[in-house]
Amino acid sequence: CAWPKEADTERDFALTLNPLVSALSVRKCLVASNGELVRPGDALYFPSPTSALLACRQQFLDLCIKAGHKAVDPAGHVVEFLHSKKALEKKPCEWVLNEVLIPAAADMDVAKLARLLVAYLEWVGSWKEDDIVALGARLAGIAWVPSEDGKARTIVDSFDPEQSPEALGVVQSGRAKIDEVMSAAGVQPDVVWKVLRLCGVKKDITWEDAITECREAMRTRDIERAGRLFAHLTRHHSHMRGGRTAALKELQTCKWVPARSPGRTFDAEQPAAELLSLKEIFPQGSHAVVWAVAPSLCVPCDATLKELQPTRSVTSEPAVLVEQLCALVGAGNSFAGIVGHLRAVFASLSHARTITEVIVPTAGRLEGTKLAGMLLTFLEWVATWKDNDLKDLGKQLADIKWIPVEDGSVRTFTDSFDPSNSPDAFAVVRQRRVKVG
């Protein structure tokens, strides 16, 4: 046929080429990626705008064929010509991602999938943030991100290795480990990480992660791990995502909290020795007054979250103070060595409650020098009380026989005589004079 000359018009080109295109569009003249000859009208083409996508192009073509699409890859000028004549469908780059790669992800080898997705994530780095977030929602159910523990996780289940709490085991195992994948794909890591962060890679644990960490700490009896979790929850609970109510309910009942065990000697720096539930322990600040008889919280920081505070307290369980006094006095310790600990117990409650709920019950369980030593230490401690409070104290202790007297017996306040201010002429006075030197 005659080829148009320079002087010919566009109409002349059309007269020559349109019949040719029409004839070719119904003939199997293009080669699909699987080697099959297909008609241009049945075929489709998609671009690969980055070097990383271009390197994976054959894999994308194969996926299209597997999905039933007759993908072709002719020379660029052929594509443009046929497309301009509406003889070849040209799909946008994101079509392959949305209509081919994502639907096929569940059945793909994870390593292969990771490289293809990383190539796409670099390309979408130029998208608007809202569009990237929307893409993240589509990718949320696909487990493809390699992690430190060797498992493949979803983006939203993976942790950012640069912006997540490294002290927690659940984070250490779930950190994204994609440096090798990015290097193999030839992408820009900073662009891919920007996209991953917009797609929802985690910077902090969720409440569900907290439960996982808690259960693992209990399974391995790892006290330090549990302590790190407790500290993290105390400091970061306000912005953690997930099922807060359900998680806190479990955290309040299971035995995962680091606790000091009761001991024979006091150590302000005593480390945690066991994992107990919040219902079994006293607050960290109560250690000084329950250390001999009850466990107490032992974590790196004070509990500020109400739901994670120990439920036991000396105000609601004053009987534990009675146990503490009996343990201190009954262990055969010299009073000189335990005075400070006794005073700490005396100061735990109000004056009135200390007398009625601690001192009087304790007096009922001690006798002899142990009872006398405890009460003498208490009386020394109350010396600064107001006179009215001291009179009330006298009434409360009036029936307790604890004062040693000259005849070898023990008597009450009202049945004893002041050795320096009582009449010496009477035998009964001399026999009942206080003897506490």
Secondary structure, DSSP 4 states (H G I P E B T S, - for coil): -PPPPTT--HHHHHHHHHHHHHHHHTS--EEBTTS-EE-GGG-EE----SHHHHHTHHHHHHHHHHTT--BB---HHHHHHHHHTT-SEE--HHHHIIIIIHHHGGGS-HHHHHHHHHHHHHHGGGS-HHHHHHHHHHHTT---EEBTTS-EE-GGGSB-TTSS-TTSHHHHHHBB--HHHHHHHT--HHHHHHHHHHHT-BSS--HHHHHHHHHHHHHHT-HHHHHHHHHHHHHHGGG--S-HHHHHHHHHHSS-EEEEPP-SS--TTPPP-EEE-GGG-B-GGGHHHHTTTS-EE--SS---SGGGS-S--TTT-THHHHHHHHHHHHTT--HHHHHHHHHHHHTTS-HHHIIIIIIHHHHTT--HHHHHHHHHHHHHHGGGS-HHHHHHHHHHHTT---EEBTTS-EE-GGG-B-TTSS-TT-HHHHHTBB---
